[in-house]
Amino acid sequence: MSVLVSFVVLLVSFFVAEKMLDGMELKGGLGSRVIVGLLFAVLNAFLGPALFAAIGIGTLGLGFLFSFLTRLVATAIVLKIVDALTDRLKVKDFKTAFLAALLMSVTTSVCEVVIGMIQR
């Protein structure tokens, strides 16, 4: 999948999470959403794997065993960091961030399946 398509899928996943969760709000128009998406993408690309590894090691390997949950926790932490860095994204608490990470993961997976079917 191209970088542009992946980024659009990320923006769609933010939209779905925002609409389904009361505790998550993206302020502003499309420009603000693109900025939040870019900030999240960059931080998640660099911090996500580091957080995953730290959680995996910190839990004495259980984090690696339950890697799906560990990735969700790492994504939720990145969401809270983005929330702290910009006033364009508001995430009420860690529970909301975790649910947003879960919704974003599901939305991304569904979009990838749909795009794969279209490309065939």
KEBA-59327 format. One record per residue: residue number from 1; residue in three letters; x, y, z of N, C-alpha, C in turn. Coordinates in nm, 4 decimals. Layout:
! KEBA-59327
[NUM, ALA, [X, Y, Z], [X, Y, Z], [X, Y, Z]] ...
//
This chain:
! KEBA-59327
[1, MET, [0.0843, -0.1167, 0.0000], [0.0000, 0.0000, 0.0000], [0.0896, 0.1240, 0.0000]] [2, SER, [0.0546, 0.2233, -0.0784], [0.1367, 0.3435, -0.0869], [0.1264, 0.4242, 0.0424]] [3, VAL, [0.2208, 0.5123, 0.0618], [0.2240, 0.5955, 0.1822], [0.1003, 0.6846, 0.1878]] [4, LEU, [0.0603, 0.7404, 0.0754], [-0.0570, 0.8283, 0.0730], [-0.1841, 0.7522, 0.1095]] [5, VAL, [-0.2003, 0.6334, 0.0546], [-0.3183, 0.5521, 0.0859], [-0.3165, 0.5135, 0.2340]] [6, SER, [-0.2004, 0.4767, 0.2854], [-0.1886, 0.4429, 0.4271], [-0.2249, 0.5618, 0.5151]] [7, PHE, [-0.1842, 0.6799, 0.4749], [-0.2152, 0.7995, 0.5535], [-0.3651, 0.8301, 0.5494]] [8, VAL, [-0.4272, 0.8141, 0.4342], [-0.5720, 0.8347, 0.4235], [-0.6456, 0.7337, 0.5114]] [9, VAL, [-0.5990, 0.6105, 0.5127], [-0.6585, 0.5078, 0.5996], [-0.6433, 0.5487, 0.7460]] [10, LEU, [-0.5278, 0.6035, 0.7835], [-0.5071, 0.6525, 0.9193], [-0.6062, 0.7627, 0.9533]] [11, LEU, [-0.6266, 0.8566, 0.8617], [-0.7223, 0.9650, 0.8850], [-0.8646, 0.9113, 0.8995]] [12, VAL, [-0.8989, 0.8112, 0.8191], [-1.0311, 0.7482, 0.8308], [-1.0444, 0.6817, 0.9674]] [13, SER, [-0.9387, 0.6158, 1.0140], [-0.9456, 0.5490, 1.1442], [-0.9597, 0.6506, 1.2577]] [14, PHE, [-0.8952, 0.7657, 1.2465], [-0.9138, 0.8731, 1.3439], [-1.0589, 0.9206, 1.3426]] [15, PHE, [-1.1151, 0.9365, 1.2235], [-1.2534, 0.9820, 1.2094], [-1.3499, 0.8851, 1.2770]] [16, VAL, [-1.3317, 0.7554, 1.2518], [-1.4193, 0.6537, 1.3105], [-1.4079, 0.6549, 1.4629]] [17, ALA, [-1.2852, 0.6595, 1.5142], [-1.2652, 0.6605, 1.6595], [-1.3279, 0.7846, 1.7227]] [18, GLU, [-1.3108, 0.8982, 1.6564], [-1.3675, 1.0232, 1.7097], [-1.5200, 1.0167, 1.7141]] [19, LYS, [-1.5803, 0.9636, 1.6111], [-1.7268, 0.9582, 1.6048], [-1.7849, 0.8558, 1.7025]] [20, MET, [-1.7119, 0.7500, 1.7334], [-1.7656, 0.6437, 1.8174], [-1.7356, 0.6626, 1.9661]] [21, LEU, [-1.6377, 0.7465, 1.9988], [-1.5988, 0.7646, 2.1387], [-1.6287, 0.9072, 2.1850]] [22, ASP, [-1.6986, 0.9164, 2.2965], [-1.7306, 1.0487, 2.3511], [-1.6074, 1.1208, 2.4042]] [23, GLY, [-1.5100, 1.0485, 2.4520], [-1.3932, 1.1093, 2.5140], [-1.2815, 1.1460, 2.4191]] [24, MET, [-1.3042, 1.1348, 2.2898], [-1.2010, 1.1691, 2.1909], [-1.2550, 1.2758, 2.0982]] [25, GLU, [-1.1764, 1.3820, 2.0813], [-1.2208, 1.4931, 1.9978], [-1.1035, 1.5483, 1.9176]] [26, LEU, [-1.1255, 1.5629, 1.7878], [-1.0304, 1.6297, 1.6999], [-1.0871, 1.7672, 1.6680]] [27, LYS, [-1.0126, 1.8705, 1.7018], [-1.0599, 2.0071, 1.6806], [-1.0089, 2.0604, 1.5477]] [28, GLY, [-1.0896, 2.1450, 1.4854], [-1.0495, 2.2074, 1.3618], [-1.0964, 2.1307, 1.2397]] [29, GLY, [-1.0546, 2.1798, 1.1264], [-1.0956, 2.1207, 1.0002], [-0.9974, 2.0159, 0.9512]] [30, LEU, [-0.9986, 1.9978, 0.8214], [-0.9150, 1.8955, 0.7590], [-0.7666, 1.9210, 0.7842]] [31, GLY, [-0.7251, 2.0468, 0.7812], [-0.5841, 2.0796, 0.8051], [-0.5371, 2.0344, 0.9423]] [32, SER, [-0.6200, 2.0580, 1.0433], [-0.5859, 2.0142, 1.1788], [-0.5792, 1.8625, 1.1874]] [33, ARG, [-0.6688, 1.7965, 1.1193], [-0.6707, 1.6502, 1.1205], [-0.5468, 1.5934, 1.0515]] [34, VAL, [-0.5045, 1.6589, 0.9459], [-0.3830, 1.6147, 0.8762], [-0.2612, 1.6341, 0.9662]] [35, ILE, [-0.2555, 1.7461, 1.0368], [-0.1431, 1.7719, 1.1275], [-0.1396, 1.6681, 1.2397]] [36, VAL, [-0.2552, 1.6406, 1.2998], [-0.2620, 1.5388, 1.4055], [-0.2235, 1.4026, 1.3493]] [37, GLY, [-0.2719, 1.3706, 1.2294], [-0.2377, 1.2435, 1.1666], [-0.0889, 1.2308, 1.1402]] [38, LEU, [-0.0269, 1.3374, 1.0905], [0.1170, 1.3352, 1.0647], [0.1963, 1.3197, 1.1936]] [39, LEU, [0.1572, 1.3953, 1.2962], [0.2257, 1.3871, 1.4245], [0.2134, 1.2460, 1.4829]] [40, PHE, [0.0927, 1.1905, 1.4772], [0.0716, 1.0541, 1.5272], [0.1534, 0.9538, 1.4466]] [41, ALA, [0.1523, 0.9659, 1.3146], [0.2240, 0.8711, 1.2289], [0.3737, 0.8724, 1.2578]] [42, VAL, [0.4308, 0.9909, 1.2709], [0.5750, 1.0016, 1.2966], [0.6090, 0.9456, 1.4345]] [43, LEU, [0.5332, 0.9866, 1.5360], [0.5610, 0.9375, 1.6710], [0.5392, 0.7869, 1.6818]] [44, ASN, [0.4334, 0.7377, 1.6180], [0.4054, 0.5952, 1.6241], [0.5114, 0.5142, 1.5502]] [45, ALA, [0.5665, 0.5697, 1.4445], [0.6706, 0.4994, 1.3696], [0.7985, 0.4854, 1.4516]] [46, PHE, [0.8294, 0.5860, 1.5323], [0.9532, 0.5826, 1.6095], [0.9335, 0.5336, 1.7530]] [47, LEU, [0.8307, 0.5850, 1.8204], [0.8079, 0.5469, 1.9595], [0.7344, 0.4137, 1.9736]] [48, GLY, [0.6470, 0.3824, 1.8777], [0.5674, 0.2607, 1.8863], [0.6508, 0.1352, 1.9078]] [49, PRO, [0.7492, 0.1092, 1.8210], [0.8329, -0.0107, 1.8408], [0.9148, -0.0055, 1.9705]] [50, ALA, [0.9616, 0.1134, 2.0089], [1.0379, 0.1261, 2.1338], [0.9487, 0.0974, 2.2544]] [51, LEU, [0.8272, 0.1499, 2.2524], [0.7332, 0.1225, 2.3615], [0.6963, -0.0250, 2.3654]] [52, PHE, [0.6735, -0.0842, 2.2486], [0.6418, -0.2270, 2.2409], [0.7534, -0.3089, 2.3045]] [53, ALA, [0.8773, -0.2791, 2.2692], [0.9908, -0.3523, 2.3242], [1.0030, -0.3292, 2.4744]] [54, ALA, [0.9862, -0.2058, 2.5184], [0.9970, -0.1755, 2.6615], [0.8899, -0.2482, 2.7415]] [55, ILE, [0.7679, -0.2502, 2.6908], [0.6598, -0.3209, 2.7596], [0.6870, -0.4709, 2.7599]] [56, GLY, [0.7323, -0.5237, 2.6472], [0.7636, -0.6659, 2.6382], [0.8710, -0.7079, 2.7362]] [57, ILE, [0.9764, -0.6281, 2.7447], [1.0857, -0.6588, 2.8372], [1.0406, -0.6345, 2.9816]] [58, GLY, [0.9678, -0.5251, 3.0039], [0.9225, -0.4907, 3.1385], [0.8256, -0.5907, 3.1978]] [59, THR, [0.7567, -0.6648, 3.1138], [0.6630, -0.7674, 3.1625], [0.7258, -0.9062, 3.1589]] [60, LEU, [0.8576, -0.9091, 3.1479], [0.9335, -1.0351, 3.1452], [0.8862, -1.1293, 3.0353]] [61, GLY, [0.8568, -1.0722, 2.9197], [0.8211, -1.1509, 2.8024], [0.6724, -1.1679, 2.7800]] [62, LEU, [0.5894, -1.1418, 2.8802], [0.4451, -1.1567, 2.8611], [0.3919, -1.0590, 2.7570]] [63, GLY, [0.4528, -0.9418, 2.7490], [0.4127, -0.8441, 2.6485], [0.4350, -0.8943, 2.5070]] [64, PHE, [0.5385, -0.9742, 2.4895], [0.5632, -1.0324, 2.3580], [0.4652, -1.1452, 2.3297]] [65, LEU, [0.4303, -1.2188, 2.4339], [0.3358, -1.3289, 2.4194], [0.1980, -1.2761, 2.3797]] [66, PHE, [0.1596, -1.1659, 2.4402], [0.0314, -1.1020, 2.4089], [0.0569, -0.9768, 2.3258]] [67, SER, [0.1217, -0.9951, 2.2122], [0.1703, -0.8816, 2.1330], [0.0588, -0.7904, 2.0834]] [68, PHE, [-0.0588, -0.8454, 2.0527], [-0.1684, -0.7605, 2.0052], [-0.2066, -0.6597, 2.1126]] [69, LEU, [-0.2196, -0.7050, 2.2354], [-0.2538, -0.6128, 2.3445], [-0.1412, -0.5134, 2.3711]] [70, THR, [-0.0183, -0.5613, 2.3613], [0.0964, -0.4732, 2.3831], [0.1008, -0.3627, 2.2775]] [71, ARG, [0.0712, -0.3972, 2.1541], [0.0688, -0.2964, 2.0483], [-0.0441, -0.1949, 2.0720]] [72, LEU, [-0.1580, -0.2429, 2.1200], [-0.2674, -0.1505, 2.1518], [-0.2284, -0.0552, 2.2638]] [73, VAL, [-0.1624, -0.1059, 2.3659], [-0.1173, -0.0206, 2.4765], [-0.0159, 0.0817, 2.4256]] [74, ALA, [0.0780, 0.0382, 2.3423], [0.1777, 0.1300, 2.2865], [0.1104, 0.2376, 2.2020]] [75, THR, [0.0117, 0.1999, 2.1227], [-0.0605, 0.2978, 2.0405], [-0.1387, 0.3939, 2.1283]] [76, ALA, [-0.1992, 0.3439, 2.2347], [-0.2728, 0.4300, 2.3272], [-0.1786, 0.5306, 2.3934]] [77, ILE, [-0.0598, 0.4876, 2.4291], [0.0391, 0.5785, 2.4881], [0.0773, 0.6864, 2.3876]] [78, VAL, [0.0987, 0.6484, 2.2625], [0.1318, 0.7469, 2.1582], [0.0159, 0.8458, 2.1400]] [79, LEU, [-0.1082, 0.7962, 2.1436], [-0.2238, 0.8867, 2.1341], [-0.2234, 0.9888, 2.2477]] [80, LYS, [-0.1938, 0.9442, 2.3691], [-0.1886, 1.0363, 2.4832], [-0.0731, 1.1353, 2.4687]] [81, ILE, [0.0377, 1.0924, 2.4103], [0.1499, 1.1844, 2.3863], [0.1100, 1.2905, 2.2852]] [82, VAL, [0.0439, 1.2485, 2.1767], [-0.0030, 1.3453, 2.0767], [-0.1022, 1.4417, 2.1409]] [83, ASP, [-0.1897, 1.3911, 2.2261], [-0.2841, 1.4752, 2.2993], [-0.2091, 1.5804, 2.3807]] [84, ALA, [-0.0988, 1.5409, 2.4446], [-0.0210, 1.6333, 2.5264], [0.0555, 1.7353, 2.4422]] [85, LEU, [0.0916, 1.6978, 2.3200], [0.1727, 1.7858, 2.2351], [0.0914, 1.8884, 2.1570]] [86, THR, [-0.0361, 1.8607, 2.1350], [-0.1164, 1.9523, 2.0548], [-0.2527, 1.9733, 2.1187]] [87, ASP, [-0.3087, 2.0906, 2.0956], [-0.4437, 2.1175, 2.1461], [-0.5499, 2.0773, 2.0438]] [88, ARG, [-0.5091, 2.0202, 1.9332], [-0.6038, 1.9789, 1.8280], [-0.6659, 1.8419, 1.8556]] [89, LEU, [-0.6046, 1.7649, 1.9433], [-0.6565, 1.6331, 1.9795], [-0.6769, 1.6296, 2.1299]] [90, LYS, [-0.7955, 1.5887, 2.1704], [-0.8256, 1.5711, 2.3125], [-0.8714, 1.4277, 2.3354]] [91, VAL, [-0.7998, 1.3581, 2.4221], [-0.8346, 1.2215, 2.4613], [-0.8544, 1.2260, 2.6127]] [92, LYS, [-0.9755, 1.1938, 2.6565], [-1.0146, 1.2116, 2.7966], [-0.9230, 1.1384, 2.8947]] [93, ASP, [-0.8993, 1.0110, 2.8720], [-0.8193, 0.9311, 2.9649], [-0.7568, 0.8137, 2.8899]] [94, PHE, [-0.6811, 0.7324, 2.9643], [-0.6123, 0.6210, 2.8996], [-0.7102, 0.5164, 2.8481]] [95, LYS, [-0.8199, 0.4965, 2.9186], [-0.9212, 0.4009, 2.8720], [-0.9732, 0.4417, 2.7346]] [96, THR, [-1.0016, 0.5698, 2.7183], [-1.0478, 0.6202, 2.5891], [-0.9394, 0.6028, 2.4836]] [97, ALA, [-0.8146, 0.6297, 2.5199], [-0.7039, 0.6122, 2.4255], [-0.6909, 0.4655, 2.3841]] [98, PHE, [-0.7070, 0.3735, 2.4793], [-0.6982, 0.2307, 2.4480], [-0.8117, 0.1888, 2.3552]] [99, LEU, [-0.9341, 0.2344, 2.3851], [-1.0479, 0.2023, 2.2976], [-1.0297, 0.2644, 2.1595]] [100, ALA, [-0.9737, 0.3859, 2.1544], [-0.9461, 0.4506, 2.0256], [-0.8432, 0.3692, 1.9470]] [101, ALA, [-0.7401, 0.3217, 2.0152], [-0.6390, 0.2388, 1.9488], [-0.7020, 0.1121, 1.8935]] [102, LEU, [-0.7926, 0.0519, 1.9700], [-0.8614, -0.0686, 1.9238], [-0.9483, -0.0387, 1.8017]] [103, LEU, [-1.0266, 0.0683, 1.8083], [-1.1114, 0.1062, 1.6939], [-1.0283, 0.1407, 1.5714]] [104, MET, [-0.9170, 0.2108, 1.5930], [-0.8307, 0.2470, 1.4814], [-0.7690, 0.1223, 1.4185]] [105, SER, [-0.7337, 0.0256, 1.5004], [-0.6775, -0.0990, 1.4493], [-0.7795, -0.1756, 1.3656]] [106, VAL, [-0.9018, -0.1856, 1.4167], [-1.0076, -0.2561, 1.3434], [-1.0396, -0.1831, 1.2130]] [107, THR, [-1.0525, -0.0506, 1.2203], [-1.0833, 0.0288, 1.1011], [-0.9744, 0.0136, 0.9957]] [108, THR, [-0.8488, 0.0188, 1.0390], [-0.7371, 0.0031, 0.9460], [-0.7401, -0.1339, 0.8799]] [109, SER, [-0.7677, -0.2374, 0.9581], [-0.7738, -0.3732, 0.9024], [-0.8852, -0.3865, 0.7998]] [110, VAL, [-1.0018, -0.3313, 0.8310], [-1.1150, -0.3366, 0.7376], [-1.0810, -0.2599, 0.6096]] [111, CYS, [-1.0222, -0.1421, 0.6239], [-0.9850, -0.0633, 0.5055], [-0.8828, -0.1375, 0.4190]] [112, GLU, [-0.7861, -0.2030, 0.4829], [-0.6865, -0.2780, 0.4064], [-0.7489, -0.3936, 0.3295]] [113, VAL, [-0.8461, -0.4608, 0.3898], [-0.9155, -0.5701, 0.3205], [-0.9936, -0.5151, 0.2015]] [114, VAL, [-1.0656, -0.4056, 0.2211], [-1.1441, -0.3447, 0.1136], [-1.0528, -0.2987, -0.0002]] [115, ILE, [-0.9417, -0.2350, 0.0347], [-0.8477, -0.1873, -0.0685], [-0.7883, -0.3064, -0.1428]] [116, GLY, [-0.7568, -0.4136, -0.0706], [-0.7038, -0.5333, -0.1343], [-0.8033, -0.5942, -0.2321]] [117, MET, [-0.9323, -0.5942, -0.1949], [-1.0353, -0.6478, -0.2845], [-1.0515, -0.5595, -0.4078]] [118, ILE, [-1.0397, -0.4300, -0.3911], [-1.0527, -0.3368, -0.5033], [-0.9355, -0.3539, -0.6005]] [119, GLN, [-0.8172, -0.3766, -0.5469], [-0.6971, -0.3879, -0.6303], [-0.6936, -0.5168, -0.7113]] [120, ARG, [-0.7684, -0.6167, -0.6720], [-0.7676, -0.7438, -0.7468], [-0.8423, -0.7310, -0.8708]] 
//
